Amino acid sequence: MLFKPELKKAADAAGERVARVASRARRRTVSITIALLILGGLGYLAWTSLQQKQAANRARPDLPVPVLAATPRIQDVPVYLDGVGAVRALNNVIVRSQVDGKLIAVNFTEGQDVKKGDVLGEIDPVIYKAQFDQAVAKKAQDEAQLANTRLDLMRYQQLAASNAGSKQQADTQRAVVAQQEALVNSDQAAIDNTQAMLGYTKIIAPLSGRAGLRQVDQGNIIHASDVTGLVIITQLQPIAVQFSLPQQQIVRVNAASAKGALTVDVFGNDGITVVDSGTLKGIDNQVDPTTGTLKLKAEFPNASFQLWPGQFVNVRLKVDTLSQALVVPTSAVQRGPAGTFSYVIGDGDIVTAKPVVVTQQNETDAVIASGLSPSDRVVTTGFANLSDGAKVIVGKEEQTPTADLAPRKKGSKGAQGKDAQGKNGQGERRGKKGEGDQKGQTGPAQGSEPSGGGAKSQP
């Protein structure tokens, strides 16, 4: 085999080219890696600086935190159990006719308050009046026959006493008199019956209440078997509310009711205003197994007709009164991982977080069982930058921040800035903005304010 020097030279040249390409690739990779490290370091430095600036803007430890404070007060606090119920009428009656006939008169208007005994409607009494007269006449006829039989009895008794007549005839006549007396009594019963039927032609209100919508119009034939009746009367004063409480409160309610009558309040549509107050009248004798609740019934005077049958209402039942309890605003009670606590302002306006035990609370007040004293001052507003050991500055109630009623106009300042600005200043801003537009600027003008530049109130 012959050795060819040309092939060796070509192989050496190819190896050199591969080595040069690999060297350039390694240098490029190293350069890119170094550039990425430099960019990452610069980005980290910029991010750290930005975070430090934001933290410095959020919290300024060199300044006291503005807060509002309150002092605990001692007062008697009622204990309520809240529930949801429905208004029920104490009495609800469908007024029906007791006889058949033509309705000739309707003596009420829909929605009218009627009294017990008022005549609501009248049925044609002609037939029933004739039956009554017939019963009276029949009694008069039988009474005349009774008088005649009594006279015959007296004659037969006299004849029997003188042995001029038989005693059997006298005894028979005595039986005839007894039969006639029974017939007269039957006639009287018939009179009473027809008189009652005649009285039923006047439809009477069985109770006092509010008349509903009329179910039958005048001129119609009505029957005692009609289901709808003439009208429905509902008693509105007094009125009842039936509500439910959880079964866990049974013992508490029974213990409170054993001491005396319990007060029940009904709230209006806003859930705050008490529209009526009444007393608890009854407790159901069993728990509803499907809901685990106990039904209770309270009665209310409903003097202003604030309660209406079928209405759903929120109620509260007073079961106890905490005497001389320590009360703070609900906003003063904070919650943390270890439970409830309050910030107490001490000497030098330094706050300390103290654990508290809350007996009960609502939207406005909280009853404190332990952890605070009447001489303490507790923070109620300004918890955003507050921490244990921070220094505070206590403001007044009139300094409480208020929310804007509407968004501020873009580029506007606070109210004081608006009052201080004159016409010249406004013209200058318009002029600067015009210059910026002429130069092709798309951002805000040099003299304009950014959006949302209104002054913010300190808490």
C-alpha positions in Angstrom: 0.0 0.0 0.0 1.4 3.4 -1.0 1.5 6.3 1.5 -0.1 9.5 0.1 1.1 12.8 1.8 -1.9 14.7 0.4 -4.4 12.7 2.5 -2.4 13.4 5.7 -2.4 17.1 5.1 -6.1 17.2 4.4 -6.8 15.3 7.7 -4.6 17.7 9.6 -6.4 20.7 8.2 -9.8 19.3 9.0 -8.7 18.6 12.6 -7.5 22.2 13.0 -10.8 23.6 11.7 -12.8 21.4 14.2 -10.6 22.6 17.0 -11.0 26.3 16.1 -14.9 25.8 16.0 -14.9 24.1 19.4 -12.7 26.8 20.9 -15.0 29.6 19.6 -18.1 27.8 21.0 -16.5 27.5 24.4 -15.6 31.1 24.4 -19.1 32.1 23.4 -20.7 29.9 26.2 -18.4 31.4 28.8 -19.3 35.0 27.6 -23.0 34.3 27.7 -22.7 32.8 31.2 -20.8 35.7 32.5 -23.3 38.2 31.0 -26.2 36.3 32.6 -24.5 36.3 36.0 -23.9 40.1 35.7 -27.5 40.8 34.7 -28.8 38.5 37.5 -26.6 40.3 40.1 -27.8 43.7 38.8 -31.4 42.6 38.9 -31.1 41.2 42.5 -29.5 44.5 43.6 -32.3 46.5 42.0 -35.0 44.3 43.6 -33.4 44.5 47.0 -33.2 48.2 46.8 -36.8 48.5 45.7 -38.0 46.2 48.6 -36.1 48.3 51.1 -37.7 51.5 49.8 -41.2 50.0 49.9 -40.6 48.7 53.4 -39.3 52.2 54.5 -42.4 53.8 52.9 -44.8 51.3 54.6 -43.4 51.4 58.1 -41.5 54.3 59.6 -40.3 53.0 63.0 -39.1 56.4 63.9 -42.6 57.8 64.0 -45.4 56.9 66.4 -48.4 55.0 65.0 -51.6 57.1 65.0 -54.5 55.2 66.7 -57.8 55.7 68.4 -58.4 54.4 71.9 -61.3 53.8 74.3 -61.6 53.1 78.0 -63.6 50.0 79.2 -66.9 50.8 80.9 -68.9 49.0 83.5 -72.5 48.3 82.8 -75.3 45.7 82.9 -75.3 43.7 79.7 -78.4 41.7 78.6 -77.9 38.2 77.2 -79.9 37.4 74.1 -80.5 34.3 72.1 -81.1 35.0 68.4 -83.5 33.1 66.2 -85.6 33.3 63.0 -89.3 33.0 63.1 -92.6 33.7 61.3 -95.5 35.8 62.3 -98.7 33.9 63.0 -102.2 35.2 63.8 -103.6 34.2 67.2 -106.9 33.5 65.5 -107.8 33.1 61.8 -111.4 32.3 60.9 -113.1 31.6 57.6 -116.5 33.1 57.9 -119.1 30.8 56.3 -122.8 30.8 56.0 -124.7 28.4 58.2 -127.8 28.3 55.9 -128.4 28.2 52.2 -129.9 31.2 50.4 -129.3 34.3 48.3 -126.8 36.8 49.6 -128.7 40.1 49.6 -126.2 42.4 51.4 -122.5 42.7 52.2 -121.9 45.0 55.1 -118.1 45.3 55.1 -115.3 46.5 52.9 -112.1 44.6 52.1 -109.4 45.3 54.6 -111.8 46.8 57.2 -111.3 46.2 60.9 -114.4 44.5 62.2 -115.6 43.9 65.8 -117.0 40.7 67.2 -120.8 40.7 66.6 -120.8 42.9 63.5 -123.1 41.8 60.7 -120.9 41.0 57.7 -123.6 39.8 55.3 -127.3 39.1 55.1 -129.1 36.1 53.4 -132.7 36.4 52.1 -134.8 35.5 55.2 -138.2 35.1 53.6 -138.3 31.3 53.7 -136.9 31.1 57.2 -139.3 33.7 58.4 -142.2 31.7 57.0 -141.0 28.5 58.7 -140.7 30.4 62.0 -144.3 31.7 61.8 -145.5 28.3 60.9 -143.8 26.8 64.0 -145.4 29.5 66.2 -148.8 28.9 64.8 -148.5 25.1 65.4 -147.6 25.7 69.0 -150.6 28.0 69.5 -152.9 25.3 68.0 -151.5 22.6 70.3 -151.7 24.9 73.4 -155.4 25.4 72.7 -155.9 21.6 72.5 -153.9 21.2 75.8 -156.2 23.6 77.6 -159.3 21.7 76.4 -157.9 18.3 77.5 -157.0 19.8 80.9 -160.7 20.9 81.4 -161.9 17.4 80.4 -159.5 15.9 83.0 -160.9 18.1 85.7 -164.4 16.9 84.9 -163.5 13.3 84.8 -161.7 13.6 88.1 -164.8 15.1 89.8 -167.1 12.4 88.4 -164.7 9.7 89.6 -164.6 11.2 93.0 -168.4 11.1 93.3 -168.6 7.6 91.8 -170.5 9.1 88.9 -167.8 8.2 86.4 -165.1 5.5 86.1 -161.6 6.1 87.3 -160.2 4.5 84.2 -161.7 7.3 82.1 -160.0 9.9 84.3 -156.6 8.1 84.1 -156.9 8.0 80.3 -157.7 11.7 80.1 -154.6 12.3 82.3 -152.4 10.5 79.8 -154.0 12.6 77.0 -153.0 15.8 78.8 -149.4 14.6 79.2 -149.2 13.8 75.5 -150.5 17.2 74.6 -148.0 18.9 76.9 -145.2 17.0 75.2 -146.5 18.1 71.8 -146.4 21.7 73.0 -142.8 21.3 74.1 -142.0 19.8 70.7 -143.6 22.9 69.1 -141.4 25.1 71.3 -138.3 23.2 70.1 -139.4 23.7 66.5 -139.8 27.4 67.2 -136.3 27.6 68.7 -134.9 25.8 65.7 -136.6 28.0 63.1 -135.7 31.1 65.1 -132.0 30.0 65.0 -132.2 29.4 61.3 -133.7 32.8 60.8 -130.9 34.3 62.9 -128.3 32.6 60.7 -129.5 34.7 57.8 -127.4 37.4 59.3 -123.7 36.4 59.0 -122.0 37.6 62.2 -118.3 38.3 62.8 -117.1 35.6 65.3 -114.1 37.7 66.5 -112.5 41.1 66.2 -109.9 41.4 63.5 -109.0 42.5 60.0 -111.3 41.4 57.1 -109.6 40.0 54.0 -110.6 40.0 50.4 -114.3 39.2 49.8 -114.8 35.7 48.4 -118.5 36.0 47.3 -120.2 38.9 45.7 -123.7 40.1 46.5 -126.5 38.4 44.7 -124.9 34.9 44.6 -126.5 31.8 46.1 -124.4 30.6 49.0 -124.5 27.3 50.8 -123.4 26.1 54.2 -121.1 23.5 52.5 -119.1 26.2 50.6 -115.4 25.8 51.2 -114.3 29.3 50.5 -116.8 31.1 52.7 -117.6 34.8 52.6 -114.4 36.3 54.0 -111.4 35.5 56.2 -111.0 37.4 59.4 -107.5 37.6 60.9 -106.7 38.8 64.4 -103.8 41.2 64.3 -103.8 42.6 67.8 -102.3 40.9 69.7 -100.3 38.7 67.3 -97.9 35.8 67.7 -94.4 34.9 66.4 -93.3 31.3 66.3 -89.5 30.9 66.1 -86.9 28.2 66.7 -83.8 27.9 68.8 -81.0 25.2 68.7 -81.7 22.3 71.0 -78.5 23.1 72.9 -80.3 26.1 74.4 -83.2 24.1 75.9 -81.8 24.0 79.4 -80.9 27.7 79.4 -84.4 28.7 78.2 -86.2 26.5 80.7 -84.0 27.8 83.6 -84.7 31.4 82.6 -88.5 30.9 82.1 -88.7 29.3 85.5 -87.7 32.7 87.0 -90.4 34.7 85.3 -91.8 35.9 82.0 -89.1 36.3 79.3 -88.9 39.3 77.0 -88.8 38.8 73.2 -87.9 41.5 70.7 -88.6 41.5 67.0 -86.3 43.4 64.5 -87.4 45.3 61.5 -86.2 44.8 57.9 -82.8 46.5 58.7 -82.1 43.9 61.3 -81.2 46.6 63.9 -84.4 48.5 64.8 -86.7 46.8 67.4 -90.2 47.2 66.0 -92.1 45.4 68.9 -91.5 43.7 72.2 -93.5 41.0 73.7 -93.4 38.0 76.1 -92.7 34.3 75.6 -96.0 32.4 75.9 -95.1 28.8 75.2 -92.3 26.3 74.6 -92.9 23.2 72.5 -92.8 19.8 74.3 -90.4 18.2 71.8 -87.4 18.9 69.5 -87.9 18.7 65.8 -85.7 15.7 64.9 -85.2 16.9 61.3 -83.7 20.2 62.2 -82.6 19.8 65.8 -84.4 22.9 66.9 -87.0 23.7 69.5 -90.1 25.8 68.6 -91.2 28.7 70.8 -94.1 31.1 70.7 -94.2 34.7 71.7 -97.1 37.2 71.8 -96.8 40.9 70.8 -99.3 43.8 71.2 -98.6 44.9 67.6 -100.0 48.4 68.3 -98.6 49.9 65.1 -99.3 46.9 62.9 -95.6 46.4 62.3 -96.1 42.6 62.2 -98.1 40.9 59.6 -99.1 37.2 59.4 -96.8 35.1 57.3 -93.9 37.6 57.6 -90.4 36.2 58.4 -88.7 38.1 61.2 -85.5 38.0 63.2 -86.1 37.7 67.0 -84.1 37.7 70.1 -85.0 36.2 73.5 -83.6 37.7 76.6 -82.5 34.9 79.0 -80.2 36.7 81.4 -78.4 39.9 82.4 -74.7 40.2 83.2 -74.5 42.6 86.1 -71.6 45.1 86.2 -69.8 43.6 83.3 -66.6 45.0 81.7 -67.5 46.2 78.2 -65.2 47.4 75.4 -65.8 48.1 71.7 -65.8 45.0 69.5 -63.1 46.5 67.3 -60.7 46.5 70.3 -60.7 42.7 70.4 -58.2 41.2 68.0 -57.6 37.5 67.1 -54.2 35.9 66.7 -52.7 32.4 66.7 -52.9 32.2 70.5 -56.5 33.5 70.7 -58.1 36.9 71.4 -56.1 39.8 72.6 -56.2 43.6 72.9 -53.6 46.3 72.6 -53.4 48.2 75.9 -51.7 51.6 75.9 -49.3 51.9 78.8 -46.8 54.5 80.1 -45.1 56.6 77.4 -47.9 55.6 74.9 -46.3 52.2 74.4 -48.8 49.4 73.5 -48.8 46.0 74.9 -50.7 43.0 73.6 -52.7 41.4 76.4 -54.7 38.2 76.1 -58.4 38.6 77.0 -61.3 36.2 77.5 -64.5 37.3 75.8 -67.8 36.2 77.3 -70.0 37.4 74.5 -69.9 40.1 71.8 -72.0 41.6 69.1 -71.5 44.1 66.3 -70.7 47.0 68.7 -69.7 45.7 72.2 -67.7 42.9 73.7 -67.9 41.7 77.3 -64.5 40.9 78.7 -64.3 38.2 81.4 -60.6 38.7 82.2 -57.5 40.4 80.9 -58.5 44.0 81.2 -59.3 46.5 84.0 -61.5 49.6 83.9 -58.5 51.9 84.0 -56.9 50.5 80.8 -56.9 52.2 77.5 -57.4 49.9 74.5 -56.7 50.6 70.9 -59.8 50.5 68.7 -58.5 51.8 65.3 -55.1 51.8 63.6 -53.9 48.2 63.7 -52.2 48.2 60.2 -48.7 49.2 61.4 -49.2 48.3 65.1 -47.2 45.7 66.9 -46.4 44.8 70.5 -44.1 47.4 72.0 -44.8 50.1 69.4 -45.2 53.8 70.3 -48.5 55.3 69.4 -50.1 58.7 69.2 -53.8 58.7 70.3 -56.1 60.8 68.2 -59.6 62.1 68.9 -62.9 60.6 67.7 -63.5 63.5 65.3 -60.2 62.6 63.5 -61.6 59.3 62.3 -61.0 59.0 58.5 -64.0 59.2 56.3 -64.3 57.6 52.9 -64.8 59.6 49.7 -68.4 59.7 48.4 -67.1 59.5 44.8 -63.8 58.9 43.0 -61.7 62.0 42.6 -61.2 63.6 39.2 -58.0 62.5 37.4 -55.2 64.8 38.1 -56.9 66.6 41.0 -55.4 67.3 44.4 -57.0 67.3 47.8 -59.7 69.8 48.8 -57.1 72.3 50.1 -55.2 72.2 46.9 -58.3 72.9 44.9 -59.2 75.9 47.0 -55.6 77.3 46.8 -55.4 77.0 43.0 -56.1 80.1 41.0 -57.1 80.7 37.5 -53.5 81.5 36.5 -52.3 78.2 37.8 -54.9 76.3 35.8 -54.0 78.2 32.7 -50.3 77.5 33.2 -51.0 73.7 33.5 -53.1 73.8 30.3 -50.3 75.7 28.6 -47.6 73.2 29.6 -49.8 70.3 28.6 -50.3 71.9 25.2 -46.5 72.3 24.8 -46.1 68.6 25.6 -48.6 67.6 23.0 -47.0 69.7 20.3 -43.7 68.0 21.0 -45.3 64.6 20.4 -45.4 63.5 24.1 -47.8 60.7 24.9 -47.4 60.8 28.7 -48.9 63.3 31.1 -47.9 67.0 30.9 -45.0 68.2 33.0 -47.3 70.3 35.2 -50.1 67.7 35.6 -50.6 65.5 38.7 -50.9 61.7 38.4 -54.2 60.0 38.9 -55.2 59.4 42.5 -53.1 62.3 43.8 -55.7 63.3 46.5 -54.6 63.7 50.1 -55.3 60.7 52.4 -56.3 61.1 56.0 -54.3 59.4 58.6 -56.2 56.9 60.7 
